[in-house]
Amino acid sequence: MKIAVLKEQATGENRVAATPETVKKFIALGATLAVEAGAGEAASFADADYAAAGATLGSRAETLTGADIILAVSSPDPASIGGAAPGAWLAASLNPFADPARIQGYADAGVEALAMEFMPRITRAQSMDILSSQSNLAGYKAVLDAAAEYGRAFPMMMTAAGTVSAARVFVMGVGVAGLQAIATARRLGAQVSATDVRSATKEQIMSLGAKPIFVENVKGIEGEGAGGYAGEMSPEYQAAQAELVSGHIAKQDIVITTALIPGRPAPRLISAAQVASMRPGSVIVDLAVEAGGNVEGAVAGEVVTVNGVKIVGHRNVAGRLAADASALFSRNLFNFLSAFWDKEAGKPVLDEEIGDAIRLTKDGKIVNARLLG
């Protein structure tokens, strides 16, 4: 069983799908590891470290030749993964809704593409969940990005020259990224509030010492989506939330938005009018900018200033913490493959529950129900 680890080719992608730590673990299972030269450099993992862990280093073609499993972070070009064994697995973040032509390319290439972001949110798959591990880091980094752009201190400071007021931070969307953003902002000394469409998050917000901002007594809330994700809100809820949030945003120094709905454009949470209501020098960080953005005026890959308000739209926020993001991502991949490793067969054998959820292509066809529906 040969496992190939590719060097990422996407612009700005500094992560790597296996670290020397996980290389050792895969070899202990009985696999052989081939790592493309330079794959870990951007994440501070040297080729010598991979070699010391037992991997062979080589060109992309050498790495892929005869590979049974291909590991990557973001979806590689189908034309760039030739030479692997027939029916080879590709395990990566494949962004299937945004790039259907690429998924068809995997099918045409005879690759069995496994979308790690489709991992079901069930107890036994928690250690395999790349969305959670990467969102956790993104929520942390979002606060640091906000602090870097904000021209003032976060904590309240009482000095001989006078008192510095604590920054007011508002987190919109309390999933994994939002919860980490709340915790990080609190650790930096900010006064934090947060909101979400899922009522169950109110207690989570309070447990972190933040103030929950919620619409009450509005019928037709559809915030509880499938699999623990947020769903779409009713028109009545959207109107009530817009009114409540507008008044709250105007008083905030920093707003961090994290709302995503799988398979759909990111919901618009902040309008241009709401941006204009904020004081000059305020900062908004839009973690959903690559999916269309939660904030009107946000630009993917840029920090723009609108009416004196900075709107931060960095791409691949977790990847800006490349070493830690790679360590967590690679452990997700190892936890996934090792959980299904059949010692007698010398390879992983997927079960129906997880296999059907993440498998996009097989035998030259697109087979995933979420893509066919």
N, C-alpha and C positions, 0 to 999 in steps of 0.2 A: 504494500500500500504506500504509494508515493504521494506526499502532500507538497504542493507547490505554493510558495508565498511570494506574491507579486509586489513589485515596486509600484506605488500609486502614480498614475499619469495625469490625473485631474489637476488643473491649476489650483494652487493653494492647499492641496491635500497633503498634509505632513504626517499623517498617521500611518501605521503599518499593522497588518492583520495578524502578525505573530511576533512575539518577543523571544529573546533567548530563553526566558523562563518557560514559555509554553512550548518552545521547540524541544526542550528536554523532556517535558511531559508527554508530548506526542511520541517521541522516540521510545520512551518507557512503555508505551502501549504496543510498540512493535512496528511503528511506521518509520519510513525514511523521509527526511525533510530536505527539500531543495529551496533555497532562498535566492531571489534575484539580487545580484550585487547592488549594494546601495539602498536596498529596500527600507532599512531602518535609520538611515543617516539623519533625515529630517526630524526624527523623533528621538535622536540621541542614542541610538543603538548601532554600534559599529559592526561591520562585517566580521571582524575578528571575534566579537562576542558570539555571533551566530555560529561561527566555525568551532569555537570552543565548546558550544553547547551540543555539537554533533551534526550540524547542518552542512550541506555542500553548497557552495556559492558559485554562481555562474551567470551567464547572460539570460535574457528572458526566454529565448528559444530553448536553451539548455535546461532551464528551470521547469519549463512546461512539458518537455518531451516525456511522454508516457505517464504524465501525472494523473492520478485517480481522483484527487481532490484539489481544487484550486481555492486558495484563501485570498481575499482582498477586502479592502475597506469599502470603497465606493465602486460602483459597477464599471468593470473594464469594457473597452470596446470589443464586441464579439470578434472582430478581425484580428485582435491582438492576443488571442488566447488559443491559437491553433497549435496543434502538436500534442495536445493532451490525449489521454486514452479515450476510446469511444464511450460515450455516456458518462464522462467525468462530471463530478459535482463541482459547482461553483457556489461557494458560500460567502455572501457579502451583503452589504446594504445596496439594494438594486433599484430602489426608487421606481417601482413598476408602474404606478399610476401616471407619473410624469413623463416616462420615456417608453411607451409601448413598442416603438420600432426596435429599440435595443433588446427588449425581451423577445421579440420575434426573431431577432438575430441569434440569440442564444438557442432558441428552438431549432433554427436552421442549421446551426453548428453542431447539433446533437448533444448539447450540454444540458445537464440536469441542474437548472438554476434554482438555488435556494435563497429566498429573500429573508434575511435575518430580521428585518423590521416587521415581518408578518408573524413573528413568534407569538403564539397565543399567551395572553396574560393570565396564566394559571400558576398555581403554587410551585409545581415541579419545574416550571420553565423560567422562574425568576432569575436564576443564575445565568441564563442564556440570553437575556433580554438586552439587546444593544440599545434600544431606545431609552430605557431607564438609565443605563450606565452612562451614556453620552449626554443625556438631558441633565443629569445630576451635575456634571462638570459645566455644562452650558449655563445652568442657573447660577452657579458660583461665578463663572467668568463674566456673566452679564453685569453683576454688581460691581466687579472690578473695572469693567469697561465704563460703567456709569461714573464711578469714582474718578477715573482718569479724565473724563470729559467735564465733570462738575468742578466748578472753580472754587469750591468751598469744602470745609471739613464735614465728615459724617457725624461724629459724636458731639454731644454738648460739651463745651469746655468752659470752665469757670477760671478766669485768669485775673491777674491784678489790673489788666487793661480793660476788663469787661468780659461779658459772657458771650460765647458763640453758641447759637441755637443748633439743636440736632437737625440733621437733614430729614425731610419727610419723604419716605419711599412708599410707593403704591405698586403692588404686584397684581397683575391681571392674568388670571389663569393659574390655578394651584394644583398642577400636576407635579411630577418629579422635579422639573426645572423650577417651577414656581416655589415649591417648598424649600428648595436649596437656596433660591434667591432671598426668600424671607429670612432664613437662618443666617445667611452670610451678611445681609444688611443689618440684622440685629447684632451680630458679633462686632460689626464696625461701629455700632452705637447709634444707628439711625432709628427714627420713630417710624414704624412700619405698619401699613395696613394692606389688606389684600381682598380680592373678590374672585368668585368663580360661579359657574352656572350650576355646579353640583352642590347640593345642600350638605352632603356628607363632609365636605372640606372645611366647613365652619369650625368644627372642633379641632381639626388639624392646624388651622391658622392660629387659633387661640392657644394651642399647646406650645407654639413657638414664640408666644409672647407678642403676637401681632393683633391688630384690630380687624375683625371681619366686616366687610362692607357688602351687605346683601339686600336684594330686593325681597320684600316680604309680601305675602298674601296676593300673589298674582297667579291666576290660573293658566294652565297650558304650558308649564315649564317642561321642556324636553331635554334638560341638561344631562340626564343620566344616560350616557351612550353605552353601547355594547363593549364588553371587554375592559371596562374601567376607563374608557376614553370619554371625553366630553362629547355630547351630541349637539344638534342644532336647537336653538331656542325658539319658542313661539313668538309671533309678532308682538303680542301683548307684553311678553317678558322683555323683548328687545327694547321696546319703547320705555318701559319702566326703568330698565337698567341704564339706558342712555341718559335719562333725566337725573338719576341718582349719581351716576359716575361723573357727569358733566360738572356738577357742583363740587365734587370731591377732587377731581383732577386739577381744577383751577388753583387749589391750595397746595399742590404737591411740588416738591423740588425734583423728584426723580420718579419716573414711571417705567416699569418693566413689563412687557407683554409677552405671553408665552403660549397663546391659544392656537391649537392646531386641531383639525378634524381630518382623520385619515381618508385619503382619496378625494378630498375636496380642497378648494382654495381656503386659505386661512380666513377666519371671520374678521370683519372690520370692527375693531373695538374703539378706536380713537379717530374722530373726524378732524378735518382741517380746522373747523371752528373750535374744537376742544383743544387742539394744539395752540391755537392763537390765544386761548384763555389763560395759558400758563405764563408765569413770569419769565422775562428774559434771563438766560443763564440756566434755565431748567433743562433736564436731560430726559429723553425717552429712549429706551433700548428695546428694539423690536426683534425678538428671537424667532419670529415666524416670517421674517422678511423674504426668505427664499421660497416660501409657499404662497407668495402674494402679499404678505404683510398684514399685520393687525392695525397698522398706523397709516393713515392717509399722508402721503408725502415721503414715506420711507423708501430708500433706494438700496437695493441689494448690493453689498460690497462697499458702501459709502457711508460717511458721516455728513449729513446735510444740516444746514441751519435754516430754520423757518421762523420768522418773526422773533429771532433771538433765542429760539429753542433748538437745541441740538437733538437730532433724531439719528440714533446709531443703528446701522443696518449691516453689521459684519456678517459675512458668510461663514458657515462651518465653525461656529463658535467653539464647540468642543475640541475641534482640531487645532485650535490656537493654544491648547494645553496638550501638545502632541504626545509627550512621553506618558503622562497619566492616562490620556484617552486611549492610547495604543495598548497600554497594559490592561485596561479594563475590557476593551473591545476584544483583544486576543484571548482573554480569559473567558469571555462569553462564548467565543468560537470553540475553545477547548472544552468547556463545560458541556456544550451542545454535542460535539462529536464523541466525546468520551462517554457521555450518558448512554449512547446507543452503540457503543463499540462491542462487537461480537468477537470474543477471543478466538473461537473456533474458525470463524470466517476470516478473521484478520482484518475486518473493516467494520464501519458503522452500518447498522441496519435500522432504518427509521420505522417508528410505529405509525399507525394511521392518524392519530389525533394531531401530532405535531407535523408529521410528514405532509399530510394533505394541506395543512395550514400554510406552510412555507414554500412548498414546491410549486414553482411557476411553470417549468417546462420539463417534458420527458418524452423520449422517443420521437423527437422532432416536432412536438406539438406543445402549445400552451395549454396547461391542464388545470390551472388554479381557478377555483369557482369564483373568487372575487374579481378576476379579470374577465371571465367568460360571462358573468351575470350582467 
